[in-house]
């Protein structure tokens, strides 16, 4: 009996010494190159990349945003401003750089504030980033990117045109009209209705050039996803009809394991049972 207890004790010591602890979640860092200092950049966690698209989470869960990553950034930017969403992190540019650290895995939206410097208006283009970044199937937890931006001499007055584009093959279910809001420094300044009567477009004139002006689609539709593109004083809002298509079979990927590993425990437990059985057999033989 004493031998049996010794064998059991030895097995338990081995099992507990080899059982892995829960691994800490891996974190990364992002460096953004930008020439203007003291500009606030904000990082917004959107969700995870699944089945070839962003699986939106949190404040973005119900956003009707296009799956086209080339067109999603501007629409997400307008969504953030309209809904006053708080960022996951916020940092100011210094010495031509903005640095974010301890960034968890996921897809992020990066927004930079507009700034006027020596009568020049700088506007950072919204962009999407992945953590980690992937380049030729190589995983990187340290990302360096150049911010895209526009600059122009400040006019005393400016204008902004909005144009609605439909991608639905002239669907009979297309709405007869929509409402768009003009935001001045993230607050609603004006609302206009777009329809066939005005060729789905409108231009605001004599806008104060010292303010930031944004257009947001107030009306949302479950059957359509929205994307927004902007070039200086023209905003194009595109609504694309969502077609029901069979879901894509996701490609098998090797996902880094950041949680606890249990397979060694199962194997060691089996070995332990065998050793205990041997110990009991020897105990009986010694008697």
C-alpha positions as CSV (number, residue, x, y, z in Angstrom):
1,X,0.0,0.0,0.0
2,X,2.8,2.4,0.8
3,X,4.4,1.7,-2.6
4,X,1.0,2.5,-4.2
5,X,0.9,5.8,-2.4
6,X,4.5,6.7,-3.4
7,X,3.6,5.9,-7.1
8,X,0.5,8.0,-7.0
9,X,2.3,10.9,-5.3
10,X,5.1,10.8,-8.0
11,X,2.5,10.8,-10.8
12,X,0.7,13.8,-9.4
13,X,3.9,15.8,-8.9
14,X,4.8,15.1,-12.6
15,X,1.3,16.1,-13.8
16,X,1.2,19.4,-11.8
17,X,4.8,20.4,-12.8
18,X,4.1,19.9,-16.5
19,X,0.6,21.4,-16.7
20,X,1.0,24.6,-18.7
21,X,-0.2,27.9,-17.3
22,X,-2.6,30.2,-19.2
23,X,-0.5,32.1,-21.8
24,X,-0.8,35.9,-21.8
25,X,-2.5,37.4,-24.8
26,X,0.0,38.6,-27.3
27,X,0.1,42.4,-27.8
28,X,1.5,44.5,-30.6
29,X,2.4,48.1,-31.4
30,X,1.6,50.6,-34.2
31,X,3.7,53.5,-35.5
32,X,2.1,56.0,-37.8
33,X,4.2,58.5,-39.7
34,X,2.7,62.0,-40.0
35,X,4.5,65.3,-40.7
36,X,2.3,67.6,-38.4
37,X,3.0,67.4,-34.7
38,X,0.5,67.7,-31.8
39,X,-2.3,66.1,-33.8
40,X,-4.6,63.6,-32.0
41,X,-4.9,60.2,-33.5
42,X,-7.6,57.8,-32.3
43,X,-7.7,54.0,-32.6
44,X,-11.1,52.2,-32.7
45,X,-11.4,48.4,-32.2
46,X,-13.8,47.1,-34.8
47,X,-13.7,43.4,-34.2
48,X,-12.1,40.3,-35.7
49,X,-11.4,39.1,-39.3
50,X,-13.6,36.1,-40.0
51,X,-14.8,34.4,-43.2
52,X,-13.1,37.0,-45.4
53,X,-14.7,40.0,-43.7
54,X,-14.8,42.1,-40.5
55,X,-16.9,40.6,-37.7
56,X,-18.0,43.9,-36.2
57,X,-18.2,43.9,-32.4
58,X,-19.1,46.4,-29.6
59,X,-20.2,49.8,-30.7
60,X,-19.9,48.8,-34.3
61,X,-22.0,45.6,-34.1
62,X,-25.0,47.1,-35.8
63,X,-23.2,49.3,-38.3
64,X,-24.5,48.7,-41.9
65,X,-21.0,49.1,-43.4
66,X,-19.8,47.6,-46.7
67,X,-17.5,44.5,-46.6
68,X,-15.2,46.2,-49.2
69,X,-12.3,47.3,-47.1
70,X,-11.2,49.9,-49.7
71,X,-14.5,51.7,-49.2
72,X,-15.3,51.0,-45.5
73,X,-13.0,53.5,-43.8
74,X,-14.9,56.7,-44.7
75,X,-18.2,55.2,-43.8
76,X,-16.9,54.0,-40.5
77,X,-15.4,57.5,-39.8
78,X,-18.9,59.1,-40.4
79,X,-20.4,56.4,-38.1
80,X,-18.0,57.2,-35.3
81,X,-18.6,61.0,-35.5
82,X,-22.4,60.6,-35.7
83,X,-22.6,58.2,-32.7
84,X,-19.8,59.8,-30.6
85,X,-18.0,56.5,-30.2
86,X,-15.1,56.5,-27.7
87,X,-11.8,55.2,-29.1
88,X,-9.8,52.3,-27.8
89,X,-6.7,54.4,-27.6
90,X,-5.7,58.0,-28.3
91,X,-2.2,59.5,-28.9
92,X,-0.7,62.8,-30.2
93,X,1.8,63.0,-33.0
94,X,5.3,64.0,-31.9
95,X,8.5,64.3,-34.0
96,X,6.6,63.1,-37.1
97,X,5.3,59.9,-35.4
98,X,2.3,58.6,-33.5
99,X,2.9,55.5,-31.3
100,X,0.3,53.0,-30.0
101,X,1.4,50.2,-27.7
102,X,-0.2,47.1,-26.1
103,X,-2.6,46.6,-29.0
104,X,-4.6,43.4,-28.9
105,X,-5.4,41.2,-32.0
106,X,-8.1,42.6,-34.2
107,X,-9.1,45.0,-37.0
108,X,-8.8,48.8,-36.2
109,X,-10.0,52.1,-37.6
110,X,-7.5,55.0,-37.4
111,X,-8.7,58.5,-37.4
112,X,-6.6,61.7,-37.1
113,X,-8.0,65.1,-36.2
114,X,-8.0,67.9,-38.7
115,X,-5.6,70.8,-38.0
116,X,-5.0,74.3,-39.3
117,X,-1.3,75.3,-39.4
118,X,-0.1,78.5,-41.0
119,X,-3.4,78.9,-42.9
120,X,-3.0,75.3,-44.3
121,X,-5.8,72.9,-43.5
122,X,-4.6,69.3,-42.9
123,X,-7.1,66.4,-43.1
124,X,-6.0,62.8,-42.3
125,X,-7.6,60.1,-44.4
126,X,-9.3,57.4,-42.3
127,X,-7.6,54.0,-42.6
128,X,-8.0,50.4,-41.5
129,X,-5.2,48.4,-39.9
130,X,-4.8,44.8,-38.8
131,X,-3.0,43.6,-35.7
132,X,-1.0,41.6,-36.4
133,X,-0.2,42.7,-39.9
134,X,0.3,40.0,-42.6
135,X,2.8,40.4,-45.4
136,X,3.4,37.4,-47.7
137,X,2.0,35.1,-45.0
138,X,4.4,36.6,-42.5
139,X,2.9,37.7,-39.2
140,X,4.1,41.0,-37.7
141,X,3.1,42.4,-34.3
142,X,5.0,45.7,-35.0
143,X,3.4,47.8,-37.7
144,X,4.7,51.0,-39.3
145,X,2.5,52.9,-41.8
146,X,2.5,56.3,-43.4
147,X,-0.7,58.3,-42.8
148,X,-2.5,59.5,-46.0
149,X,-3.7,63.1,-45.8
150,X,-4.9,66.1,-47.8
151,X,-3.9,69.7,-47.4
152,X,-5.2,72.9,-48.8
153,X,-5.0,76.7,-48.1
154,X,-7.9,77.7,-46.0
155,X,-10.6,79.5,-47.9
156,X,-12.9,82.0,-46.1
157,X,-15.8,80.1,-47.5
158,X,-16.1,76.5,-48.8
159,X,-18.6,74.2,-50.3
160,X,-19.4,70.5,-50.0
161,X,-21.3,68.3,-52.5
162,X,-23.0,65.0,-51.7
163,X,-24.0,62.5,-54.3
164,X,-26.0,59.3,-53.7
165,X,-25.2,56.3,-55.9
166,X,-27.2,53.1,-55.9
167,X,-25.8,49.6,-56.8
168,X,-29.0,47.5,-57.0
169,X,-29.7,46.9,-60.7
170,X,-32.7,49.4,-60.4
171,X,-34.4,47.3,-57.7
172,X,-38.1,47.9,-57.3
173,X,-37.5,48.0,-53.5
174,X,-35.2,51.0,-53.7
175,X,-36.3,53.7,-51.3
176,X,-37.9,56.7,-52.9
177,X,-35.8,59.1,-50.9
178,X,-33.1,59.3,-48.2
179,X,-32.0,61.8,-45.7
180,X,-28.4,63.0,-45.2
181,X,-27.0,65.2,-42.5
182,X,-24.3,67.8,-42.7
183,X,-22.2,67.7,-39.5
184,X,-20.2,70.7,-38.4
185,X,-17.5,69.6,-36.0
186,X,-19.5,66.4,-35.3
187,X,-22.8,68.2,-34.6
188,X,-25.8,68.2,-37.0
189,X,-25.8,71.5,-38.9
190,X,-28.4,70.7,-41.7
191,X,-30.5,67.9,-43.1
192,X,-31.4,67.4,-46.7
193,X,-33.6,64.9,-48.6
194,X,-32.1,63.3,-51.7
195,X,-34.3,61.7,-54.4
196,X,-34.9,61.6,-58.1
197,X,-36.2,65.1,-58.0
198,X,-32.8,66.5,-57.2
199,X,-30.8,63.8,-59.0
200,X,-29.8,62.3,-55.7
201,X,-27.4,65.1,-54.9
202,X,-27.1,68.4,-53.1
203,X,-24.4,71.1,-52.6
204,X,-24.0,73.2,-49.6
205,X,-22.3,76.6,-50.3
206,X,-20.9,79.4,-48.2
207,X,-19.7,77.1,-45.4
208,X,-17.2,78.5,-43.0
209,X,-13.8,77.2,-43.9
210,X,-12.6,77.1,-40.2
211,X,-14.9,74.2,-39.4
212,X,-14.7,70.5,-40.1
213,X,-17.6,69.4,-42.4
214,X,-18.8,65.8,-42.7
215,X,-21.8,64.2,-44.4
216,X,-23.6,61.2,-42.9
217,X,-26.5,59.1,-44.2
218,X,-29.2,59.4,-41.6
219,X,-31.5,56.8,-43.2
220,X,-30.4,53.2,-42.9
221,X,-31.8,50.1,-44.6
222,X,-31.4,46.5,-43.7
223,X,-31.2,45.4,-47.3
224,X,-28.4,47.7,-48.2
225,X,-24.8,48.3,-47.0
226,X,-23.2,51.8,-47.2
227,X,-19.8,53.0,-48.2
228,X,-18.6,56.6,-48.4
229,X,-15.8,58.1,-50.4
230,X,-14.6,61.7,-50.2
231,X,-12.3,63.8,-52.3
232,X,-11.8,67.3,-51.1
233,X,-15.3,69.0,-51.5
234,X,-17.2,66.0,-52.9
235,X,-18.7,63.1,-50.9
236,X,-20.1,60.1,-52.6
237,X,-22.4,57.8,-50.6
238,X,-23.0,54.4,-52.2
239,X,-25.7,52.0,-51.1
240,X,-25.2,48.4,-52.4
241,X,-28.0,45.9,-52.3
242,X,-27.0,42.9,-50.1
243,X,-27.5,39.7,-52.1
244,X,-28.1,36.4,-50.3
245,X,-25.2,34.2,-51.3
246,X,-24.0,30.9,-49.8
247,X,-21.4,31.6,-47.2
248,X,-17.8,31.1,-48.2
249,X,-16.0,28.2,-46.7
250,X,-13.3,29.8,-44.7
251,X,-9.7,28.8,-45.5
252,X,-8.0,26.8,-42.9
253,X,-5.4,28.9,-41.2
254,X,-2.9,28.2,-38.5
255,X,-4.1,30.5,-35.7
256,X,-1.5,31.3,-33.0
257,X,-2.6,29.7,-29.7
258,X,-2.8,32.2,-26.9
259,X,-4.9,30.2,-24.5
260,X,-4.2,27.2,-22.3
261,X,-3.0,23.9,-24.0
262,X,-4.8,20.8,-22.6
263,X,-3.5,18.0,-24.8
264,X,-0.4,17.3,-22.6
265,X,-2.7,16.9,-19.6
266,X,-4.7,14.2,-21.3
267,X,-1.5,12.3,-22.4
268,X,0.1,12.6,-18.9
269,X,-3.1,11.5,-17.2
270,X,-3.1,8.4,-19.3
271,X,0.5,7.7,-18.4
272,X,-0.4,8.3,-14.8
273,X,-3.2,5.7,-14.9
274,X,-0.7,3.1,-16.3
275,X,1.9,3.8,-13.7
276,X,-0.7,3.6,-10.9
277,X,-1.8,0.2,-12.2
278,X,1.7,-1.0,-12.3
279,X,2.2,0.2,-8.7
280,X,-0.9,-1.6,-7.5
281,X,0.2,-4.8,-9.2
282,X,3.7,-4.6,-7.6
283,X,2.0,-3.9,-4.3
284,X,0.0,-7.1,-4.5
285,X,3.0,-9.0,-5.5
286,X,5.1,-7.8,-2.5
287,X,2.4,-9.0,-0.2
